[in-house]
Structure formats: C-alpha cells, structure tokens
Amino acid sequence: MSLGSSIRVLTNDQVRPGCMSEMHKNPDRNACVIKGVVKQGSHLLHWAKAFCSYGKDATGQLVYYEGREALDGELFLDQLRRQIHEHLSYCSNRLINVKDVEPAKAERISDMRMVKILVNHIEHMMELCQDASGAWSNDDFWGVKLEINMADNANPEFHHDGHINVRLVSTFVGDGIVLASKDAMYWGAYGDGRPEDMPVVMWNQEIASAEHPTSTGDIVLMRGGMSGASRPCVYRSPYSARRDAEQLVITLDRIPATQRERLVGLKDEEKLPVTVLSGFLGAGKTTLMTHVLNNREGQRVAVLVNDMASINVDAQLLKDGVKLHESNDKMVELQNGCICCTLKEDLMESVRELALERRFDYLLIESTGISEPLPVASTFAATDDMGYPRIGGVTRLDTLVTVVDSLNFLKDFQSNTNLEDRSELGAEEGDERSIVNLLVDQIEIANVLILNKIDLVTPDELDSLKAILKKLNPSALLIETKFGVTSPSMILNTQRFNQKEVSMLPGWHQELHGTGGHKPETEEYGISSFIYSAERPFHPHRLESLKKSGVTQWGVIRSKGLIWSDSDHDCAVEWSQAGSSMTLQPGRRWQDGPIEDDKYKGRQFGDRRQELVFIGQNMKETEIRQALDEALLSEAEFDKSITRAAKRARTHV
C-alpha cells in the first residue's frame, strides 16, 4: 500500500529481512510507515502511558550516543540498557523523594524488564535503519533520543532533515507524526519558506494538498537530505503535541563519523590539557604567560585571556610580547565579565571549540585578577541535564596556577581587616567580607603557587609569605620568580590537578551544582571597573606629578593600559599600577599607517590615544577622570605641540 508515490505503508507482519532495501534503491521513495509494530494494550505502551501520566513531573529529553560515557568494551545495546535504567531510576527516585509518589508506583518507571523490552524495540529500529540506508560505514555511530512530555520541542511546521540519511521515529504515547507525500507538496512555495506573518496551520495547508498521520505504535522511516532521494521526506509534529498533551517519542539516527568527537567526546589520551592561571590584580600573570609562551619549545598552544573590562589589555600585551604562529597557535579573548560567573557559558563554549579543533598540544587560560579559581575549576566537571560532561569529554584540567604578588600580598593579608574597617572602601556596617577572602580563595585551590616579585621584598618578608602560603595550601608547589621567569614545564602538563582532592573543598559541590549562591565579583567584593579614553597626549610634568601622588587615594586597586605622552610622539608608554606600585615604561611604536585596527584607520594621529582600564573598590570615578583630564595638554598646548612636532619632522626630511 502507498500514500502517494513516495510513502510506502506496511503492516508489521509484512516486514521481512531485506524488504527495506527498496527505500534506498528507489529515489522516488522517501518514507515508509510500518503499522502496529507495538500493539495497543501491550505492556510497553501501558508502561509508557503510566510514565507520561506524571505530566510536568516527568518531562525531559534523554539522548544517547554510541560510545558516550560507555564502559570499556561495552556494546551499544548494553550501554543503552544501563544508561536508560540509570536515568529512569533517577526519575523514579525524584518522584518518591520530591513529589511524594508511592514508591511501588514510581519504581515501575525504572523496571528493568520494561527497559529491556524498550531497548529490544530500539534494536529492531536499528535493523530497519541499516536495511533502508544503503551506504553504510562502521565508523558512523548511533544516536537515540527519548522525548517525554516535551511540548516545547514539538515542531508543528512541515520540515525535513537536511543532514541525515534515514531517520526513524516511533511514538508510544500521543498522536504520531504527520507526513506529506512528495506529489502532494508545492515545492516552490515550500522552498521560499513560511512568511513571518502567516500562521503555521495556514502555511501547512498552503504547501501540502494532503497529509498522512501516523499512529501510536508505528515505526516511521524517513529519508533526509543525505539519502539520495529525489525529494526528502517532509513531516511535522501533531498539533496536539503543542497543547501539553502526554507524549513519548523515540527518534533513531545513524550519525556521520565526523560528528563523533563533538557528540561522544575524546579518549583520555586525546583530551586537550588545560592550565588555568589565576592571581590578584597586578601579580604578574601576563608577564608569566608571556615568558612561558616565548619559551614553549615548539608546542602548539591555544591561549584564552579573560578581562573584566570591555577592552582586553592583557590580550593586547600578549600580542605585543609574543609571536603566535597562525598555523599552530591561537588566542581567544573573553572580556567584559569574569569566566568564573558571568562568562562561564562563554568559557565552556570557547574551550570546547578549541579542543575539537584537535590541533593544539595545550590550552593556557589567563583569568581576570578578581576571578575565583574554584568556580572555574568546577566548570571542567560540569555536566548537562543527563549527567554527561559539558567539556570534560574533550578536555583535561591539568594544573591550577596562582601567581602571588610577593610585595603586596602580605600587606593585604596581614592587615586582618574587614571591608568595614577601612573607611575609604565605603563598606556597609556589618559587612565582614574582605579582599583577603579572594586572596585565600586563589591560594587554597592552586596546585602551583608562583611567588613573583621576590626581588621587591626582604628575605624575612619572603619567609613569612611562604609560611602563610604553606599553611593555606600545604600541597602546592611553591616557585620563586622575578618577572615571572620560570620553566614552562613547571606549569604545563604537570598532571597535578586532582579532581577528588578538589571536590572535598568547601564550596565545590555548591559551585558545581549552582547552589552555592556565588556572586559576581563586582557584587561580592565591591570591585568594579571603567575605561578612560582620550585623544590628546599627557603633559610630561603633570603626568609625572600624577604618578607620584598615585591613584589609590580614589579606591583604585589596579590600572593598566597604553598612554600617549607629549615627551614622545613615536612610542606609547605602558601604564601599570597595582596597589602602591606604579610604573611607566616605554611601549610599542605608535602606528601611522597602514593601521591594522579598523578603529583607528583614517585618524589624524594614527592609533595614538589614552586607553586605560581602572579596577577598584567603590572607586571615585569622577575624581579619577578629572585628575587625568587635568594632566592632558590643553587645546592650546596641543596645537603648539603638534606644530613643533611637524617642524621637527621637516627638519629631519
């Protein structure tokens, strides 16, 4: 029997080995409906109906890929039985513990006998798929999806699957999917797409002169855009699926091998090792990163740099100080937030994409100076709703490194004061939080502690610092450095990170499951930032005066960037301030043309500008901007300066 020229209909009794081969041999055939494979009143349909009867308390999408989280040597059908049973057991336990469902009733959902019958049905679908597919590769893999009461996932608009060969669908609860035969379709209108203002039902009627519903218990085989059919099968969800009706649908796909790494993950030895670099503002993370990258001895390295501000100064400094080879290396910038909270999703997406490129030996992540390492580390153990790793399937967290500012750490740590004890911070009465808490957070989880700037402290101060650090983190490796100079082997591929040890730390479980109430640093530590920009140079004497008076009086903890001084119109000056320490040192040459950055193309003075990022606690932004503006050349001074510079240029021609 046929529904139009493209859809074949069989009863379950008519199915014989090899009978589905007609699907791939006939290009005009794009679908086959096998009626009544699961009989009405069967134990399987009765079980499915009982499961769906819990409504919103039993809603979800369970997805299984051949090999994902499989045991060593485990066949896919065995993997399916085990994983489906685990997930259904979780569901039944939740109904008992959270919804107070009677245990004997809830446990029927995860009855192993029904799980075996369910998997047997899926095995039958797999056999039909192989018979109907024609071209077959053992490198491809299976994907199985169970949708339970997923009204939001239903697509009532006629569509087809462009990137598959054959897809099989079997409905256990609710109305079956609806097909449109090839000769009933108005392909021109379908190709144009549905106008935005046209309702879905009207659109479906416009493009299909007839439609063919399927039933509960049927198995539907549909050819997609990769099948070689003259036209792919067009289908839709039943309209009833959008009305929160009970529904259980099984979908089976044979997925191309090219998608295995993305969907299944990598073998342990293939996972991309990751070092996360933390440390308070101004400790020297970028300096350490620059040294390591310049001494990486041929390793292909991906770098991810996080900055709280909208301008990623650290990334620019790395670009200026490190030669990255485009064919081997890559830098990704995440800015305007912190990877431990506001940019956590961006972090996972970026790390996953880098790992799946499969061309890097290592990934180095430089977090912002106020980032807490615990939430970042927990990201690598994060799982999806089904308990599968988000990025742990393709990466391996190797080392957590914290850079310690030897000069300023003791001053902050030994003060032993709360925020409210320092009136200049503007903390509210009763606020017991402190920057010390952030410093401790960064220290206690680290595998490696880099004690930087040891040349700026006395031996006694260094010994005191080491004693404190060893007390906070006795298992960490302590490395003493000047200007971040250390062997890359001390922080790369050390295999020092231990998931079990870290998972015992206070707050790990809460961070991992999002129940710890972790606040963005701007809220928890009162830290904020802003960017100062100007297009006139600083007056050298007024700039020097500003340097001497410092900016900490206005609540600034850290500031950095490039500035333009009237004393040198050829080269930028690097501004770097951390706490009471402030330096101005020669930077790169300004560009007059050709200019790489589109922002500065066509400007009269090339890319010369003031571009500073300020980070602090309850900063007095107005006063800071006023002090900086007053240090600039006035308009009259600027005109004279440009005239002098032009005369000097003519003199040297």
Number of C-alpha atoms within 10 A of each C-alpha: 9 14 20 16 14 24 24 20 15 16 13 16 10 10 13 9 9 12 12 20 16 16 26 21 14 13 16 18 25 27 31 24 27 21 20 17 18 19 14 13 9 10 13 20 20 13 21 21 17 16 27 22 16 16 16 13 15 18 19 18 16 17 16 22 21 22 21 18 17 17 12 7 8 13 12 19 15 14 20 23 17 16 18 22 20 13 15 22 19 15 20 25 19 16 20 17 11 10 12 11 16 12 13 10 13 22 19 17 22 21 15 17 11 17 20 18 14 19 16 14 17 20 15 12 23 18 13 22 22 16 19 27 21 18 10 12 10 7 10 15 19 17 17 18 16 19 19 23 29 22 19 10 13 18 17 19 19 22 18 17 17 13 12 18 25 29 22 23 20 28 25 26 25 20 22 27 25 19 26 26 26 23 17 16 19 13 13 9 13 17 9 8 11 18 9 7 6 10 11 16 12 11 17 22 13 14 20 21 13 15 18 14 15 20 20 23 23 23 29 25 26 28 30 22 17 13 23 18 21 15 20 28 28 24 23 20 21 20 16 16 22 16 11 13 18 24 26 26 22 22 19 22 20 23 21 17 14 11 12 19 17 17 17 20 23 20 11 13 10 15 21 27 23 26 23 22 28 28 28 26 22 23 26 24 28 23 19 22 23 20 20 22 21 15 14 14 9 10 13 18 19 23 23 20 23 25 24 27 20 14 19 19 22 21 22 15 18 20 13 13 17 16 12 19 10 8 8 14 18 17 18 16 18 24 19 15 20 26 29 26 18 15 17 16 13 13 24 19 13 16 23 19 14 23 28 17 11 14 16 18 19 23 27 22 24 26 26 26 24 24 29 28 26 23 20 23 23 22 23 22 18 19 17 9 11 14 10 17 19 19 25 21 26 28 27 24 24 23 25 30 29 27 29 30 22 24 23 19 16 17 11 15 17 11 9 12 15 16 23 17 17 10 9 15 17 15 20 11 9 10 11 13 16 20 21 20 15 20 20 15 17 26 26 22 24 26 23 24 28 29 25 24 20 19 14 14 14 12 11 9 15 19 12 12 21 17 13 15 19 16 11 15 19 13 14 21 16 17 15 18 18 16 16 24 17 17 12 18 10 15 25 22 18 16 16 18 21 13 14 8 9 18 16 10 12 10 17 17 15 14 21 20 11 12 10 12 9 16 12 19 20 17 10 13 21 19 19 18 21 17 18 15 16 16 14 21 24 25 20 17 13 16 19 14 12 15 16 10 9 16 24 20 14 18 21 26 23 24 23 22 23 26 24 26 23 20 13 13 17 16 18 23 22 19 20 18 23 22 20 14 14 17 12 16 10 13 16 14 13 18 18 16 13 9 15 10 9 8 10 17 16 13 12 9 17 16 23 25 20 22 18 21 23 22 24 24 23 19 25 14 18 9 13 19 14 10 15 17 16 15 19 23 20 15 10 8 15 17 12 13 17 14 12 12 15 11 11 11 10 9 8 6 5
